[in-house]
Amino acid sequence: MKSIRFAVVGCGLMGQRHADIICATPECELTAVFDVDASRAKKCAGDARVAESFEQILADDSVEGVVLAVPSYRHVEMGIEVAKAGKHVIIEKPISIDVASGEKLISTCKKHGVVCAVISQNRFADGNAALKSALDSGLLGKPVLARGSVKWFRHDEYYTMSDWRGRREGEGGGVLMNQATHTLDLMLWFFGYPEVISGMISTTRPVLETEDVAVAMFRFPHQILATFEATTSAFPGFDERVEVHGPVASCIVEKGKLTFWKHVKDVPEPAPPAFDRPTEGLDPKFVLFQRQYRNIVRAMRGEEPLVVTPEQALDVVRATQEIYQNTLP
């Protein structure tokens, strides 16, 4: 079947990763790249064309989808331009740095009949997908308590080398809006949107305007209580973790792998859905991204729905902002 032709805009670490995944996935083709740093774009391009401007990408009729691997504060403005050009929009998380602009992007994509896909590859990890299946099927019973944990470490240089990371105008927040977004997305995917949200945040490093430590409490539908903790100041850094507990079963997933399962009736641990085999020789760190790209391509073709809808991606931003708004003294 004919592959979907993509352009990558923003050729930093994530842009390079997207380019590599596109090139490694038979359903995809890398047609063009663009970055304000021409040398970085050339390095990322491989056999693809290096565009002279973002506008050139928009005017290129051969490009069907545009991947935006640009600073968070530019997601919406550039995404809207891509949609108006009649091209599908693929955005690195978060979809936006505020709810109102995210809603505008989503409505623009709908108006122009293009897919708006937000990268949230952790939903495609075997352990997370198996836990979702156990929750949806009732295998896990009725959960009563959950926990999400993101305890990473970022050196000061990670922030100081950038003119937007750790800045309110650049990211719209700190560890919650950036590093913890994937795990918060999982919590909402598993349990729905919280009925009650509160939290506490702290900025512990002079190089930051935004929080590097946060805790939150949620009451999800069906009286499921949950805690959430996130930091980029936990040396040396630990794997992200989700726990779900109830009177029927308990389940723990660490870094996308199911590490604990115990059922009152000794039911075997749940199995993930049957994902397509990765491209032979694909770097393991790209497998989840390729799974999501395959879903995105099929959604573009009208063959299956998006696993991560833009509305769900925006709910993560909404919940994050509610934590900020409902912080305890």
N, C-alpha and C positions, 0 to 999 in steps of 0.2 A: 504494500500500500504506500501511496505517496507520502513522503515525510513532510512535517511541518517546518517551515523555514523561520528561524529566529534571528533576532539581533540582540546583542547584549550591550547595554549602556551602563558604563561604570565598570572599569577593568581592574579594580583592586582585588583584595583577597577573595571576596565573595563573587565578584564578576568573573574572575578566573575560574572559580569552582563551577559556576554555571556554564561557562564556555566548555569546560572539560566534560561535564555531564552531557551537554547537548551533543558534543562530538562523539561521545561513547554510546549514545542511544540511537539505534537504527530508525526509530520513528521521528527523529529530530535531525535538523540540519542547521549548522551555524552559517548564516549568510553574511553577517556584518557585525562589526563592533564599533563602539565609539567611547572615547574618554578624552577629557580636556588635556590629559597628559598623553601626547601622541606616542611616546616611547612605550608607555604602559599598554596602550591599545594595541600596538604592533606586537608586543610580546604575547598578548592574550589571543590575538586573531588566528594564529595558525594559518590555515589556507583561506580563511574568510577575508572579506574586504574590510579595510579600515576606513570608516566614514570620516568626513572632514567636519561634520557637525551633527548635532542631535536632529536638526531640521532635515538633514539629508536622510537620516534614518526614517523619519516620518514620511518623507516623500517617496521612499523606495517601495515600489509596488511588489517587489519580490519578497518583502518581509511581511510575514503573517502575524508574528507575535514578538513583542518587545519585552525583554527582561530588564527590569530596573534595579540595578545593584548600586544604588546611589545613597547618599546620606538620607536618614529618615525624613527630615523636614522637606525633602524634595519629592517624596513618593507621590503625593497627591497632585501637585502642579504638573509634573511630568506625566503621570498616569492619565490625567485628563487629556493632555495633548495627544497621547498615544491613542486613546479611545476615539477622540475626534477624527483621527487619521484613519479610523476603521480597522485598527490592529488590536489584537488581543493583548491584555496587560498582565504581566507576571511580575510580582513585587516581592522583594525580600521583606521579611517582617520588620516592624509592624506595618500594617496597611496605611496608617496615618499616625500623627502624633496628637490628634484630637478627634473627637467623635464627629463634629459638624463637618469638617473637611472630608473625613472618610465617607460620610453619607453622600456628599457631593460627588466623590469619585465613583461610588457604586451606582448612583443614579445616572451618571454620564455614560458608564459602560453599558448599562441596560438600554439607555436611549439609542446608543449606536450599535447595539446587538453584538457586543464583543464580550468575551470571557474576561473576568477579573479574578485572577488566581494569586493567592498569597502563600508564600512558602512556609509550611509548618510540617516539616518532614518527620517529626517525631511521632505523628499519628500513624506513620507507616512502619514503625518499629514492631517487631513480632510481639514483644511483651505488652506494649501498649495496646496493640490491636487485639490481642488475646483477652486482656482485661476488659476492653470495651465490649467484646463479644459476650464475656461472662456476665457483665452488667445488663446488657440488652436482653439476653436470653433468660435472665433470672437465675442462672446457675449460682451466682454469688449470694443470692438471697437479697435481703434488704440491708444495705450498708447503714451504719449509724455514725461512723467516724472515718475521716480521711485526712491525709496529710500530703502536702507537696513541699519539696525541699530542693533548693538550688543554692549550693554553697561552693562558689567558684572563687578563683583568685585572678585578679588583673593587676599588673604592675602600674605604677603611676604613669609610666611612659606610654602605656596603652591609651591613656586619655590625653596626655600632653602632646603626643605626636599628631593629634587630630584637632581640627578647628570646630568640631561639632559633637564629638562623644563627651558625655558628662556635662553637656550644656543644655539648659532648658529649651532654648530656641532650636537646638539641633536635634534633640531626641524626645522632647516633651516629657522627660522623666529620666530616671536612672536605671538601676538594676531591674526594677519591675518592668519598665517599658522595653528594655533591651534584652538582657541576658535571661530573665525569668519568663519571658513571654511564652516560650514553647511549653513550659510546664504548666503555666496558668491556662494556656489553651487546652491542655489535656484535662485539667480539672473541670473546665466548663463543658468539654466534649463528653466527659464521663457522666456528669451530674446535672447539667443544665445551668441556667444563669442563676447566680445566688439571689436569695430573697433579702438577705442582710449582709452587709459588708462593712468591716471596720479594720483599722490597722494602725501601725506605728512605723515611722521611717526615721532614718538617721543618716546624716552626712558626716563621715569620720575623717575625710582626707581633704586637705586644703586645695588640691588640684581639681576638686569637683564642685560644681554648682548643685548637682542632683544627688539623690540618695544612693548610697552603696550598701546600706543595710535596711531591710524591711521585714516586717512580720504582718500577717493579716489573719483575720478570722472570717469565716463564711458560714452562713446557714443556707444550704441548698434546698431545693424542693424535697419533700418527703422527710423533712426534719433531719437531713444529713448535716452534721457539723464537721467543719474542716479547719485546719490551720495551714498556713502557707508561710514559708520563710525563704528569704533570698538575700544573698550578699555576693559582692565581688572582692571581699576582704577576708576570706577564710583560707589562709595559707595552709597547705600547698594547693588546695582545691579538691573537691570531692565530686563524685558522680551524682547527677540529679536523681531524685527518688520520689516515687509516689506510693503511698500506702492506702489500702482500703480495708476496713474492718467491719465485721458484723457478726451476729450470732450464728450464722450458717457457715461462713468462710472468711478467711483473710488472705489478702494478696499483696505482694510487694513487687514493684518493678523498679530496677535500677539501671540507668543509662539505656533504657529501652528493652532490657532483658528481664524476664520474669524470674525472680530469684527466690520467691517464697510463695507457696500455695498450700493451704491446708483447709480441707472441707470436713464438716462434721460427719459426713457419710463416706469419707475417703474417696470422693469423686476425683478422678484424675484432673490434672491442671488443664485449663482450657487451651485450645489450639488457635493460632492466628489464622486468618484467611490465607488462601493459597495465592501468594503473590507470584507474578511472572519471575522466571529466573533472571538474575542480573546478566548483563553482557559479560561474556567470558573475559577474564582478566581484569574486570573492573575493580578499582581500589575499593576496599570494604567501606571506607568512609563516605563513598558516593552512593552506596546502595539505596539508602532511604530516599535520597534526593531523586534517584532514577525512578524509584517507585512512584513518587509524587509526579514527576514529569510525565510518566506514562498515563497517569490519571488525567493530568491537565490536557495532554494531547487528545485523549479520547473524549474529554469534555468539549474541546474545540470542534471535534468531528461530530458531536452530538450522540456519541455512542454510550456514554455513562455520565452520571452527575459528578460534580466536583466533590471530593471527600472533604475538602476545606472550603467552605463557601466564604465569600467576602463578608457577608453579614456575621458569620461566626468569628472571623478575624477581627471585625470591628468590635464585637462584644468583648474581646480581650482588652482592647484599648478602653472600652467603656468601664469595665471592671477595674482596670488599673487606675483610671481617673477617679473612680469612686473610692478606692483605697486612699488616694491622696486627699480627697475631699472629706473623708470620714476618719481622719487620723486622731488618735487619742492623745491627750497631753502627756 
